[in-house]
Amino acid sequence: MKALKKMTTLAMGIAALAVSAQTASAEKWDMPMAYAATNFHSEMGVVFADKVREYTNGGIDITVHPGGSLFKGGEIKRAIQTGQAPIGERFMSAHANEAPLLGWDNVPFLATTYEENDKLWAAAKDKVNAQLSDLNLVALYTCPWPGQGFYFNKAVASSKDTQGVKFRSYNSATATFAEELGMVPVQVEAAELSQALATGVAEAFISSGSTGYDRKVWEHLTHYYKVNAWLPRNYVMVNKGVWEGLSGDTKAALQKAADETAAACAAKSADLANWYFEQLSANGMSVEDAGPEFLAELQAIGAKMTASWLADTGADGQAIIDAYKAN
C-alpha cells in the first residue's frame, strides 16, 4: 500500500510539473478590441480566446481588452502592424483611407442582407487578404454588424432637415454620406460616442441598432431610420510575422477557433438585429423605415460613392463586384 501511495504521489507530482511547465511556456497574447465588453463582437472575442486556449492546449493564452482599454480603436491596427500587440480586432473599413479596397463592405446598397453580405465577402476575401498581407496583417475571421441606419435628434424627411447637423463618422464612406447631405462629419470612436452626444460634439450618426443600444443613445437622440445601406464587418487580425512564426499545428488550432467563432458571431449578429430595434423603441425612440424622399437621396449618393470606390480600387474593386453579381 505504501508503495502504491508513493507511486500515486509521484504520478501526481509529475502531472503537476507538466501542467506547470505548459503554463510557463504558454504565449501570452493581449487582444485589444474597440467595442464595449457587452457588445456581441467583444463577447465573441472572449469565446475565440477560450477556444484558442483549448485548441492549443494552453499554448496560447489570449487576454481580451474591450472598449478601447488597451489601445483606442483608431490605434489598434497600427499596434498590430508594429508588434505592440500580436492580435486585435478593428472595423475593416476604418482603414479604407489607407487602402480603399478595405471598404469593400461599404459599397452602398450592394449587399443589404446577411446572405448577400456573405456572398460579397466570398467574392472579396482573396483580394482583401492580399491587401492585408501587404499591410503586415493576417485576418483570422470577420463578423458582420447588422445593417446600417441613421440616428437623429429630430424627425428627418430629406436633406432639407440635415443641413449643418454634426455627424459622427467612422470611416470615409460615412463622412461622404454626411457631406453629401449637408452635414458636418466629426470623427468619433464608438467608445467615445456617448460623451460626444452628451456634449453636442455629434448630433447624428449612421450605425446599426447595436451601437445605439450599447451606448443608450435614447438619452440624447429621438429617431432611428432603417436604411440597411450596408453590413460592415469587423475583423480579427494577427501580426503577419507573429503568424508566420507559429507552427503548423498552432496555426491550424487558431484557424479552427477562428472559423467556429466567425460562424457563431454572424449568427449572433442576425439574431440580435431586430432585438436591438425593439430595445430602441422600448426606450422611447421612434424606429421606422426611411421615407421615400430621404431614401431616394441616399440611393443617389450611394451610386456616386460606388463609382468613386471603383475609381479608387480599379480592376480589383471591379473584379469583386463582378464576382459577387455573378453568383
N, C-alpha and C positions, 0 to 999 in steps of 0.2 A: 504493500500500500504506500509506504514511504517513497519507494522508487517511482511508483506511478504518480504520486503527488509532485515529486521533483521534476518528472518529465513534463507534467501538465504546466507547472510553474515556468519551466524553461521555454515551453512552446508559447505560452502567453507573453513571456518576455521578448521572444523573437518576433512575434506578431506586433507587439507594441513598438519595437525598434523599427520594424518595416514601415509601419504607419508613420512613425516619427520621421524616418528618412524620406518617405514620399512627400510628407508635408513640407519638410525643409527644402526639398528640391522643386516644389511647385513654383511655377512662374506666377507672380502677382501682377495682374493687369488692372489698371484703372480705366474705366469706361465712362467718359463724360457724355451726358445727354442733355438736350436743351429744354425739354418739357418737364412739367411738374411730375412728381413721383406718382400721382394718382392718374395721370394720363395713360391711356392704353399702350402707347408706344413705350413709355418708360416701364410700365408693368411687364411688357413683353421683353424688354431688355433684361429684367431680372430673371424671367423664365429662360431666356437664352443663356445667361450666365450660369444658371443652375444646371442646364443641360450640358454646357461645356465642361463644368466641373465633373459631372457624372461620366460623360463620354471619354474624357481624358484621364479618368481615374484620379482626379485631383491634380493632374499635371499642370493645368492652367486654372488659376483661381481669379475670377473677374469680380471686381467691386464696381457696382453701378453708382454713378454720381448724377442724379437727375437735376432738373431745374436750373441748369447752368451753374451749378455749385462748384464745379472744378474749373471749367472753362466756360465762358459765356458762349451762347450759340454761335455768334459770328467768329469765335476763336477756335472752334472745335476742329474744323478741317485742317487748319494750319498746324494745330497741335499734333494731329496725327501724322501729317506730312513730314514734320520735322522731328518726330520721335519723342515729343514731350509726353505723349501717351500712345500706347500701342494700338488702341481701338477706341471707337467712339461712334456716335450717331449724329446725323445732321439732315436737314431738309435739302434734298438733292438740288432743286432748282435755285437754292440760295447761292449757288456757285455759277449760275448762268452768265453773270457778267464776265467772269474769267474764262469760262468755257461754254459758249452758247448751246452746245449740244446737250448739256445737262439740264436744259429747260424743256426737254422732250415731253415732259408730263404737264407742261403749262401751255400747250397749244390750245387756245380756247375752243370749246365746243367740239373738239375732235373725238374725245373718248369720255363720255359722261356717265358711264355705269361701271360697276366693278368688273363686269365681264369684258367690256370694251377696254378698260384700263389694263387688264391682264394681257389682252391681245397686243395692246400698244407697247407694253413692257417687253413682251416676247419679241416684237419687231425691233425694239431699240436696244435690247440688252447687250448684244455683242459690241456694237459701236460705242455704247456708253461705257462698257467695261474697258475697252481700248483707250478711251479718253481718260478714264480714272487711272489706268496704268501709267499714262504719261504724267499724271499728277502725283505719282508715287503712292497710289492708293489701290486697295483691292476691296471690292464690295462683297460682303458676305451674304447679306439679304436686304431686301427692300420691303416696305409695307405702305399701302395707300391710306391716305386720310379719306374721310367721307367727302362728298362733293362740296365745292366752294360756293358760298353765297355772301351777300352783303349785309353788314351791320351798320345801322344808323341811329342817331338820336332823334330822328323825326321821320315822318312819312316821306317817301320818295317815289314820285311817279315818272320822273325823267331827269335828264341832266340839268333842267332848269332848277331843280331842287338841290343840286350838289355843288354849285359854284362856290369856291372858296373854302369848302369843307376840308379840315385837316385829316388826312387819310393815312392810317398806318400801313406801310408797305413792308413786305418781307423779301421781295426779290424784284428783278427788273420787270417782270410781267405785271405784277400788282402796281408798281409805280406807273407803268404805262397806262393801265386802266384809269388810275387816279387822274393823270394829266389829261387824258382824252375826255374825261368827264368834268374837267374844270376844277378838280380838287388839288390839294397841295400834299404830295407824298411826304411822309415822315418815316424814316427807318426806325422801327421799334421791334426788339426781340420779344418773343412770346412771354418770357419770364418777366418782362418789364411792362407788359401791356396794361395790367390793372392800374399801375401808377400813372401811365401815360393818359389813360382815360379819365382818371380821377383829377388830374391836374390840367386837363384840357390840351395836352400836347397832341393827342389824337382824338378825333370825334367820330371816326368811322373806320371800317376795315373790311376786307374780304377774307373769309376763312370758313372752316366747317363748323358745324354745331359743337364739335368737340372743344375748340378753343373758347367759344363763348361760355360753355358750361364750366370748363376748368377755371376760367377767370371771373366767373359770376358777373358777366358784363351787363346783366339786367340792373345792376346797381347804377349804371351810367347811361345805358342805351335802351332804346324802346322798340326798335324794329329790326327784324331779320327777313331778308328777301332770298328765297330759294332761287338759285340760278344754275347750280351744277356746272359751272364753267369748266372745271377740270377736277381730277382727283390726283392731287400731288402725292409724291412719295418721299418718305424718309428712307435713309439707308444706313446700315451699319458697315463701317469701313475699318480696315486694318492697314497699318503702315506696310507698304509693299516689301520693304527689307525685312521687317519682322516676319511677315508671312512666308517669304522665301527661305527664311532661316528655320522654319518648322519642319519636322519630319513628315513623311508622307502619311503616317498613321494619325499624327496630330492634326494635320490639315483635313483629313477625312472626318475626324471626330468633330472638328469645328464646323465643317460644312454640313454634316448631318444635323447638328444642333441648329445651324442657321436655316436650313431648309424646313425643318419642323416648325421653327419659330415663325418663319415667314408665312407659312400656311395658317398657323393659329392666329397671327396678328391680322392678316387680311380678313379672316372670318370674324374676328372680334370687331374690327372696324365696320364691317357690314351689319353686324348685329346691333351696334350702337347708333348707327346713323339716324334712324327715326327716333330712337330714345332720346337723343340729345335735343331734337326739336321739341319733344314733349316736355322736357325739363325747362327749356327756354320759355315755352308757353306757360307752364305751371308757375313760373316765377314772374309772370306779368308781361312778357314781351309779345308783340304781335309777330307771328311767324306765318308768312304767306309767300306764294309764288310772286316773282317779279311781274309787274304789269306789262302789257304788250308794248307800250311805247319805250319803257326802260329796257326791256329785253331786246327789242329791235336795235336800240342804240348799242347795247353791249355786244350783240352779234356782229354789227358793222365794225365795231372796234376790234373784235376778235379776228375778223377777216384781215384787217390791216396788220395785226400782230402776227398772224400766221405767215403772211407774206414777208414780214420783217425777219422772223425767225428763220425762214427758208433762205433768205438772202444772207443771213449771218452764218448759217451752217452748211450751205452749199449742197453738194452731192450727198453728203452723209445724212443731212436732215431730210432731203427729198426721198432718199432710199428708205428711211424709217417710215415715213408716211405712206409711201408706195407699198411697202411690205405689209403695213397694218391694213390698208384698204384692200389688199389682195386676199386676205384671209376672211 
